[in-house]
Structure formats: C-alpha cells, structure tokens
C-alpha cells in the first residue's frame, strides 16, 4: 500500500511495531507482565511517568487553542496526571517530591522543544501513552492478583476498565479524521518512535535504580 493510502493510525502501528516489541521486552515490563516486579521499581516507574505526563499534558493543553486536532483528541478523560497522582499517593509518594532520572530529563527536554516548535508532533507521544492502555488492562490484572490490591494503585495502568476497547476505537477514528499535512504525519510518527525509546529507557532505569 502506498503512503497516500495508509491512515495515520496504520502508519503508527506498522512503523512502531518493532519499537513496541523492544519496549515490552525490557526487564521491568517483563516483570510486570509476570507479576514479579518489585513494588519499589514499579513505583519509581510510575513516578517518572508522572513527570513525563505532566510535560506532555501541559503542552497539549496549551496547543489545544491553535490546533483543532489536539482540541478533539486531548480531552480531560485522556489526561493521566490525575490517575498517576492518585496511584503515587496510594504508594505513599508525594508527586511534588519527584526528581527526573536521566532518561526522563532527556525526554522532557525533547518534549519542551517540540512543544515550542511543532506542538502537533506531541500527538505522537500521546498515541504511545494512550495505546499503552491496550496492554495496561492486562498488566493491571496481573499486579492486582500478585499484590492483592483492591484496585488502588493501578488507575494509571488501567484507567478505562471495560470501556478501554471502545475508547481506543474512538482515539483511532479521531486521529484518522484529523486533517494532518504530510510533514505533520512524519513528525508525529517520528515522535512516537522517540517516545517508545524513552519509555523503554525509563523502564530500564526504574528496574536498576534503587
Ligand atoms: C509487558 C508489556 C506490554 C504488553 C504485554 C503489551 C501488550 C499490548 C497489547 C496486547 C496490545 C494490543 C495489540 C493489538 O491490538 O494488536 C498493545 C498495544 C499497544 N501498546 Fe503495548 N504492551 C506492553 C507494553 C507497552 C509499553 C511499555 C508501551 C508504551 C511505551 C506500549 C504501547 C502500546 C501501543 C501504542 C499500542 C497500540 C498499537 C496500535 O495498535 O497502534 N505497550 N500492547
């Protein structure tokens, strides 16, 4: 199929499938999937994701006014900061006390640059984190059982529950309906790749630090 015939969501899925495989094979992700992850490592990971989401969601909120696609896609329901704050507080971590690790610092600074120069590209990062709710549902069930939790502490991993497939379908439709220029599509796909790489590195740092 030629570039012109592929939807942006097809391109994102196909062109980042290797990145997904790489991310899900990192030690921390494998341990989450097996239910063997140490709580400390998981909480460190959530803390770094909080710092990532804070920058990403601030950037998207700011850009909503100028970019109709961002206004449609970046709804308050899709913002993960409130879930991350809730989870971190459950694990007795004060979000305002968190410091970024190396990989987070690098990625936050990339997002700040993109926010200033080409904010539509932030949708590439948004695709990755929103898409991660697909596996997140399953991962939350594993940890729920492993840690005997009552659903607390895992809101950011599984924010939508049974509505996840429906909401992911809506996200795909909204992305495909947006009138992106070809250069914007390239920038979004490029940013999605950088985001997978950043989250893979953040996973490694969370697994090894501590
Ligand atoms: C053990 C870790 C993981 C597992 C088991 C997992 C599993 C899955 C599954 C089952 C899907 C649905 C695939 C399909 O519809 O064909 C999916 C989709 C997705 N996951 Fe993961 N995942 C993991 C980690 C991650 C991480 C760390 C990220 C982000 C950095 C991520 C981002 C995504 C995205 C963006 C999609 C949507 C792909 C698309 O259809 O465009 N996943 N994942």
Boltz pocket constraint, residues with backbone or C-beta under 6 A from the ligand:
constraints:
  - pocket:
      binder: B
      contacts: [[A, 9], [A, 12], [A, 13], [A, 20], [A, 23], [A, 24], [A, 29], [A, 30], [A, 32], [A, 33], [A, 127], [A, 128], [A, 129], [A, 130], [A, 131], [A, 132], [A, 133], [A, 134], [A, 135], [A, 136], [A, 195], [A, 196], [A, 199], [A, 200]]
      max_distance: 6.0
